[in-house]
Amino acid sequence: MHILVIEDDARVAEHIGKGLKAAGHLVDVEGDGRAGLLRAAAETYDLIVVDRMLPHVDGLTIVQTIRATGDTTPALILSALAEVDERVAGLRAGGDDYLTKPFAMSELLARIDVLSRRGPAIVAETKLVIGDLEIDLLGQAVRRGGKAVELTSREFRILAYLARNEGRVVTRSMLLEHVWDYHFDPQTNIIDQHVSRLRQKVDRGFDRPLIHTVRGTGYIMRAAP
């Protein structure tokens, strides 16, 4: 699942992120309420894990706001406030579950598993198609114009991430976080080197390139000119 974690305690956020990634989930992390609310509004998630007390915008307001827009994404509220009234307030705000701190990662994963089974079944993506490019996510195979494209594991992950964000700018920092698991931007051209090799394999020999550079920012994948 694609999960958004909104948690201002860096150590807790890192612990949750590592645990969810180890369980096979795709994770985005935001450290304050305003940034988390903007992220939730801009992207589509399968589940949101949100801390009760956050800077700028608190967790209950985040849940209430996304519910007001008609967004029914399951929301699990984390809080050190264990009183019954606080738990009731969290659920009445639109939360689907309420987990008090401290908690065991195994319990968090179990609660997420329960929430994922509610409502319509979530169908996992197995194939991405961008123009004449086909990406088999299960077999990690790529074909363009009917011809196989041989990629390294890292190149495949970059390509898949760009394809999942078709039409949207992907920054170098986003690639570092989702492909290399780095949460900072080191002074290195490792991203440019990998993308350059990827473009040679995916775009070379074709009239219309799919991977485009956004000067000073990152890259975007699109089939249209």
HUMO-V249441 format. One record per pair of residues at least 4 apart in sequence whose C-alpha atoms are under 8 Angstrom apart, sorted by the first residue. I is the first residue (numbers start at 0). J is the second residue. Records with the same first field share a line. If there is no record, write none. Layout:
I: J, J
This chain:
0: 23, 24, 25, 44, 45, 46
1: 24, 25, 26, 27, 44, 45, 46
2: 24, 25, 26, 27, 44, 45, 46, 47, 48
3: 26, 27, 28, 29, 39, 44, 46, 47, 48
4: 12, 16, 26, 27, 28, 29, 35, 47, 48, 49
5: 12, 28, 29, 30, 31, 32, 35, 47, 48, 49, 50
6: 11, 12, 28, 29, 30, 31, 49, 50, 53
7: 12, 29, 30, 31, 50, 53, 54
8: 12, 30
9: 13, 30
10: 14
11: 15
12: 16, 28, 30
13: 17
14: 18
15: 19, 104
16: 20, 26, 27, 28
17: 21
18: 22, 104
19: 23, 24, 25, 26, 108
20: 24, 25, 26
28: 35
29: 34, 35
30: 34, 35
31: 35, 53, 54, 55, 56
32: 36, 53, 54, 55, 56, 57, 58, 61
33: 37, 54, 55, 56
34: 38
35: 39
36: 40, 61, 65
37: 41
38: 42
39: 43, 44, 65
40: 65
44: 72
45: 72, 73, 115
46: 72, 73, 74, 75, 115
47: 72, 73, 74, 75
48: 74, 75, 76, 77
49: 58, 74, 75, 76, 77
50: 57, 58, 76, 77, 78
51: 57, 58, 59, 76, 77, 78
52: 57, 58, 78
53: 57, 58
56: 60, 61
57: 61
58: 62, 76
59: 63, 89, 92, 94
60: 64, 92
61: 65
62: 66, 74, 92, 93, 94
63: 67, 92, 93
64: 68
65: 69, 70, 71
66: 70, 71, 93
73: 94, 95, 114, 115
74: 93, 94, 95, 96
75: 94, 95, 96, 97, 98, 111
76: 89, 94, 95, 96, 97, 98
77: 97, 98, 99, 100
78: 97, 98, 99, 100
79: 99, 100, 101
80: 85, 86, 99, 100
81: 85, 86, 99
82: 86
83: 87
84: 88
85: 89
86: 90, 97
87: 91
88: 92
89: 93, 94, 97
90: 94, 95, 96, 97
95: 114
96: 110
98: 102, 107
102: 106, 107
103: 107
104: 108
105: 109
106: 110
107: 111
108: 112
109: 113
110: 114
111: 115
112: 116
113: 117
115: 120, 121
116: 120
124: 136
125: 135, 136, 137
126: 133, 134, 135, 136, 137
127: 133, 134, 135, 136, 159, 162, 163
128: 132, 133, 134
129: 133, 162, 165, 221, 222
130: 222
131: 143, 144, 145
132: 141, 142, 143, 144
133: 141, 142, 143
134: 139, 140, 141, 142, 159
135: 139, 140, 141
136: 140, 159
139: 155
140: 147, 148, 149
141: 147, 148, 149, 150
142: 146, 147, 148
143: 147, 148, 201
148: 200, 201
149: 200
150: 154, 155, 197, 200
151: 155
152: 156
153: 157, 178
154: 158, 193, 194, 197
155: 159
156: 160, 178
157: 161, 174, 178, 194
158: 162, 197
159: 163
160: 164, 174, 177
161: 165, 169, 218, 219, 220
162: 220
164: 168, 169, 219, 220
165: 219, 220, 221
166: 219, 220, 221
167: 219, 220
168: 213, 216, 217, 218, 219, 220
169: 173, 174, 216, 217, 218, 219
170: 174, 216, 217, 218
171: 175, 184, 190, 216, 217, 218
172: 176, 182, 183, 184
173: 177
174: 178, 179, 190
175: 179, 180, 181, 182, 183, 184, 190
176: 180, 181, 182, 183
177: 181
188: 192
189: 193
190: 194
191: 195
192: 196
193: 197
194: 198
195: 199
196: 200
197: 201
198: 202, 203, 210
199: 203
201: 209
202: 207, 208, 209, 210
203: 208
207: 222, 224
208: 222
209: 220, 221, 222
210: 218, 219, 220, 221
211: 218, 219, 220, 221
212: 217, 218, 219
213: 217, 218, 219
